[in-house]
Amino acid sequence: MNRTEARMVAEELAKLIKPEIRKMVIDMTVSETEGFISASEAAEYIGMSKQTLYNKISEIPHVKFGRILKFQKSQLKKYING
């Protein structure tokens, strides 16, 4: 299969995939390839003080690297949008 044929097959598959599944795949891809931001950056991104972010940390998606909290913008966006 040459490159043109492969592209045509990919385009046809894209048409067949349901929009919800396509969105999930895109979201997962973005999430996996996106970097992490600091607590200060996350607080600014979601529009709250750093202290408020720490007070609500049980509600806010994050990961811990040792004692350091890190955040992904895509997860914060989902948190904001509810």
Secondary structure, DSSP 8 states (H G I E B T S, - for coil): --HHHHHHHHHHHHHHS-HHHHHHHHHHHHHHH---B-HHHHHHHHTS-HHHHHHTTTTS--EEETTEEEB-HHHHHHHHH-
